[in-house]
Amino acid sequence: MPVHIQKLRLGRGHPLAFIAGPCVIESERHAMKMAERLSSIARDLRIPYIFKASYDKANRTSLRSFRGPGLKKGLAVLARIKERFGIPVLTDVHEVSQVQTAAEVCDVIQIPAFLSRQTDLLLEAGRYGAAVNVKKGQFLSPSDMQYAVEKIASTGNEQILLTERGSSFGYHNLVVDMRGIQVMSGWGYPVILDVTHSLQLPGGEGKQSGGQPMFIETLARAGVAAGADGIFMEVHDNPSRALSDGPNALPLKKFAAIARTLRDLGNFVRKL
């Protein structure tokens, strides 16, 4: 069942989609800069594109870690990006009280992996016009996601995306079981592979998470070949100075080349 997001169509029979942007809104200037550059690349490559950034990262490892500008200021930035560049926008929600306000601005509201079983949050997310992207918890099997789907669909909202972002494999490590893409596709909704979060090393650097960005292209190619309908990437112009998830982010300068490769691979896979 294709998901309609503005003029985009995500799902079986449609081109590979890209969801990309910085982990968190660091400033309005930075977010606008990233949205301008990424949307320009997407237009040049003729790829379906959704800008992502969070107004609040409520699950940072350390109390001292930067969380973002907050709901009101963050949504104002996303609204300006949407208006100025004419692209869909996505952000996380963490509490039931945030959902309606976020859905009034964003085309996609995202349920973080740690909250993928929170019934009240899933039900509230389904009650508004935005599409809902649920990230599979690191502690869940792919088949467990059918219950998240049922909760959202019970509200009458069929605009559902499911995102694979790795499973816990011991301490400070994640692995991706590519069989999960096929399993989750079986319910008829688009499946996205979150490449950069899957290469996170949770808590691997003590007060923050580490990452293995050298494997981004390898994992992304594998996901596209396995049938993913979209690729999710955290992209930053200077990952070493990013205020959140820099160790696993893709440098902006590499996005165009990787996106082109994945686009072409996606077109090839869809012809098989």
N, C-alpha and C positions, 0 to 999 in steps of 0.2 A: 504494500500500500504506500504510494508515494506521499511524502510530506511536502506541503506547499509553504514556502517561506518567501514572502514577497513574490518576485517573478521566478524564483528558483524552484526546481523540483528535485527532491532527494529520494533515492531509492532505486529499486530494480528497474533497469531499462533507461536510466538517466545517467549523465556523466558524473564522474567522480567529483565530489564536492570537497571544499577545503574550509576548515574553521581554524583561524589563526589570529594571533595577536599576543600582546604581553600578558603575563599572568595576572597582573594587577594594574589598575590605573595609578601610575606613579605621579602624574600631573596632567592637567588638561593639554598642555603643550606637547608633552611626550606622546600621549594617546592619539592626538590629532596627527602628529607626525607619522606615527606607525600606521594609522588607518589610511592616511594619504598614500604612503608608499606601498602598502600591501594591496590596497584596492587598485592602484595603478598597475601593479604586476598582474593581478588577477584579470584586469581588462585586457592587457597585452596578450596574456596566455589564453584568454577566453575560457576561464574556469569559473564554475560557481563558487562564490566566496561569501563567508560570513565572518565579520570581525568579532573577536572575543576579548574581553577584559573584565576583571572583577572589581566591583566597588568596595568589596570587603573580603578578605581571606581570613575566615573565622577559625581555621584549623591549622594555623602556623605552629611550628614546633615550639618556639620560644615566646614567652610573654613579651619580649622586647622586639620581636620581629615586626616589620612594617605590615600593616593590614590593608591600607587603602584609604580613600577619602571619605568613605561612608556612603550610605544609601542616597541621600539627597544630592550631594555634590557629584557622586559617581554617575548617577542616572542622568544628571544634567549634561555631563560630558558625553555619555553614550547617545543621548538625544541629538546633540550637536553633530556628532559623527554621522549618525543616521541621516540627518537632514542635509549635511554638507556634501557627503560622498554618495548618497543614495544606495547604501548597502545595508543589509540586515545586520543586527547586532545581537550578541549573546552575553549573558552574565549569570553568575551563580546566585542562588537564594539559599539562605541558611535557616530562616525562621518563617513560620506561617504568616506572621504579620508583615513580612516583606513582599510576599508574592504578588498581590494585586498591584501594588505600586510599580514593581519591576515589570510586570506584564503589560502595563500601560505604555511603557517605553520600548521594551525589548521584544524582538521578534521570536527569540528563543530564551526561555528561562531554564537554567541548568540545575539539576539536583546533584550536589557533590557526592562522590563515592561513599564517604563515611555516613551519608544520610540516605542512602538508596533504599533502606527498609523503613524509613519514617513515614508511617501511613498518613498521618495528618498533613504532612508537608506534600506528599505525592497527590493526595486528594485536592488540596488547595491549589496546587500547580495546575491541575487539570481543569479547573473551573473557569479559566480565563482564555482569551483568544490566542495567546502565544503558544507556539510549539514547546514541547517539554523534552529536554535531553537529560536522560538519566545515566549517570556514570555507574558502571557496575562496581560494587564494593570490592575491595581487594580480598575480602573474606568470603565472597560469594562465588558459587559455581555459575557458569553461564545459564544453566537451566533454572537457577533460582530467580533470574530476572523476569520470568513469566509472571511472578506475583506483583512486581512493580508495574508491569504492563497492565495487569488486570485492575489494579487500583486506579491508575490514571484513566484507563478506558471506561471505567464504571461511571465517570463523570460525563461521558459523552464526547470526550476529547480523543480523537484518533491521530492527532498530530504529535507522534511520539518518535523520538530517536533514542537508540540504545548505544552506549559507548563502552567499549572495552578499554581498560586502562591498566591491565596487569593484575596478577594475583600474588599475594604474599608468598615468598619462598624463603623461609627462614627469616632471620633478622636483617633489616636494612636492605632487602632485595625483593625484586618483583620479576615475574616471568609472564609472558603472554602465551596462552594456549590458543593457537590459531583455529582449532576446532570450534572454539567458542563463537567465532564469527558466523560460522554456518549454523550452529545451534540457535543463536539469537535471531538470525535471519529467518528462521523457521516460523516465527510468529507474524511475519509479513511487514515488519517495520524496518526502516533503514538502520544499518549498523555502522557506527563510526569507530575508527581505531585512534585512540589518543596516544600518539607515538611518544611524545616527549614525557608525559607523566608515567608511561610504562617503563621509561628508562631512568626514572627517579630512583634514588637510594634513600628511602624514607629515614630521616634522622641520621643519615650516614656520616654527617659532618658535625655530630654533637648537637649544637643548638640549631642546626638547620639541615635540610636534606641535601644529599649529593646527587650526582647524576652521571650518565654515560652517553653524552651527546654524540660520541663517535659512531654510535650504532643507529642513529636516527634514520638515515637513508635505508640501511639494511632492513630494519624492522618495518619501515613504511612500505617498502617494495613487497615484503612478505605479506603484509596485510592487504594490500591492493590485489595481489595475486590470489589471496584466499577469498576474495569477494567482498571486501569492505566497500560500503557505499560512500564513505567519506573519510578524510584524514584530518585529525585535530592536532595542531601544533602550537606550542608556546614559542613565539618568535620575539626576539629582542635585538635592538641595534647594537647593544653592548652587553652581552650576557654577564660578563665579569662584574658589571656595576648594577645589574638588575636588582630591584628591591625585593623580588620574590622569585624563586625557582630558576635563578640564573644558571646553576650548574647543569640543568638538563634542557635548557632552551636552545633553539636553533638560531644561529646568528642571522640577522636580516639579510646580509649580503649573500647567503647561500639559499635563500628561499626560492628565488626564481628558477634556478637550475634544478633543484629537487622537485619543485612543483611541476615543471615541464616533463621531467622523467616520469613522475607518477601519473600525470595526465595521460601521457602516451601509453603507459602500461595499462592504465584503466581502460582506455579505448580498445586496446588489444584484447584484454580479458573479456570485455563485454561482447566481442565478436565470436568468442569460442562457443 
